[in-house]
Amino acid sequence: MIAVRTYQNVFDADATLRFLKNYWVAASFCWLLVSMRHAASKPLERVSGFNRRMADFSFSLYLIHFPTALFLLSAAHATGWFPKIAEGYGPTDGAGVSLYLGVMAVVYLLAWAFSRQTEARTWLARRWLRRRLQPTAGRRA
């Protein structure tokens, strides 16, 4: 990982090297996750409940975070509340940091609410599919 980061310009110069760099980073991260799976660590154990709750709506967060954030930041620009956002302004002052933290909070809240209507109800779809896709053994044709 250190070599990939140190020689990033070399890896990015060629499409094949860039692919290999990205593959190596992804594989290394997977290796890290697998190695931590059964690790006995007090800090990891303390946050496991929080991680489980966050994972309960991770797909919904993935699905709606970008359009929701884009809409909220566009609304902040359109209303004149935060005009510098259109220029790619990063949040370096109190107003910018507050705006981004507020957007993050709204995105998480909406993703959680969305997940209650979708992810939390996947058991209904699984039950429906099991009933219809069970093997036909023992049934008369």
C-alpha positions in Angstrom: 0.0 0.0 0.0 2.9 2.4 0.8 4.5 1.7 -2.6 1.2 2.3 -4.4 0.8 5.6 -2.6 4.4 6.6 -3.0 4.6 5.8 -6.7 1.0 6.9 -7.6 2.2 9.0 -10.5 4.0 6.1 -12.1 0.9 3.8 -11.7 -1.4 6.4 -13.1 0.7 7.0 -16.2 -0.4 3.7 -17.9 -4.0 2.3 -18.0 -2.8 -1.3 -17.2 -0.7 -0.1 -14.3 -3.7 2.0 -13.1 -5.9 -1.1 -13.2 -3.3 -3.2 -11.3 -3.0 -0.4 -8.7 -6.7 -0.2 -8.2 -6.9 -4.0 -8.0 -4.1 -4.2 -5.5 -5.8 -1.5 -3.3 -9.1 -3.3 -3.4 -7.6 -6.7 -2.7 -5.6 -5.2 0.2 -8.6 -3.6 1.7 -10.5 -6.9 1.4 -7.6 -8.7 3.1 -7.7 -6.1 5.9 -11.5 -6.7 6.5 -11.1 -10.4 6.5 -8.2 -10.3 8.9 -10.3 -8.1 11.3 -13.4 -10.3 11.2 -12.5 -12.5 14.2 -10.1 -10.1 15.9 -10.6 -9.7 19.6 -10.3 -6.0 20.0 -11.9 -3.9 22.7 -12.4 -0.8 20.5 -13.9 -2.9 17.7 -16.2 -4.7 20.2 -17.4 -1.3 21.6 -18.5 0.0 18.2 -19.9 -3.3 16.9 -23.5 -2.3 17.8 -23.2 1.0 16.1 -21.6 -0.7 13.0 -24.4 -3.2 12.9 -27.1 -0.4 13.0 -25.3 1.5 10.3 -25.0 -1.6 8.1 -28.8 -2.1 8.4 -29.3 0.7 6.0 -26.0 0.8 4.1 -27.6 0.0 0.7 -30.2 2.8 1.1 -27.4 5.2 2.0 -25.4 4.1 -1.0 -28.5 4.5 -3.2 -29.7 7.9 -2.2 -26.7 9.8 -0.7 -25.5 11.5 -3.9 -28.8 12.7 -5.4 -29.9 13.9 -2.0 -26.7 15.7 -1.2 -26.6 17.3 -4.7 -30.2 18.4 -4.3 -29.6 20.0 -0.8 -26.4 21.7 -1.9 -28.1 23.0 -5.1 -31.0 24.3 -3.0 -28.5 26.1 -0.7 -27.0 27.7 -3.8 -30.3 28.5 -5.5 -31.7 30.3 -2.4 -28.5 32.4 -2.1 -27.7 30.9 1.2 -24.4 29.4 0.0 -23.4 30.9 -3.4 -19.8 29.8 -3.4 -20.8 26.1 -3.7 -21.2 26.5 -7.4 -17.5 27.3 -7.8 -16.5 24.1 -6.1 -15.9 25.8 -2.8 -14.9 23.5 0.0 -16.1 24.0 3.5 -13.2 25.8 5.2 -15.2 28.3 7.3 -17.9 27.9 9.9 -20.8 28.3 7.4 -19.4 25.8 5.0 -18.7 23.2 7.6 -22.1 23.7 9.1 -23.8 23.3 5.7 -21.9 20.1 5.0 -22.6 18.6 8.4 -26.3 19.5 8.0 -26.4 17.9 4.6 -24.8 14.8 6.0 -27.3 14.6 8.8 -30.2 15.0 6.5 -28.8 12.4 4.1 -28.4 9.8 6.9 -31.8 10.5 8.2 -33.5 10.1 4.8 -31.5 7.0 4.0 -32.6 5.5 7.3 -36.2 6.4 6.6 -35.9 5.0 3.1 -34.4 1.8 4.4 -37.4 1.2 6.8 -39.6 1.1 3.7 -37.3 -1.0 1.5 -34.4 -2.9 3.2 -36.3 -3.6 6.4 -39.0 -5.3 4.3 -36.9 -7.7 2.2 -38.2 -10.6 4.2 -41.6 -10.2 2.5 -40.0 -10.5 -0.9 -37.9 -13.5 0.2 -41.0 -15.3 1.6 -42.9 -14.6 -1.6 -40.1 -15.9 -3.8 -39.6 -19.0 -1.6 -43.2 -19.9 -2.0 -43.1 -19.6 -5.8 -39.7 -21.1 -6.4 -39.8 -24.2 -4.1 -39.0 -27.4 -5.9 -42.0 -29.1 -7.4 -41.0 -32.5 -6.0 -44.1 -34.5 -4.9 -46.5 -32.5 -7.0 -48.5 -34.1 -9.7 -48.2 -32.7 -13.2 
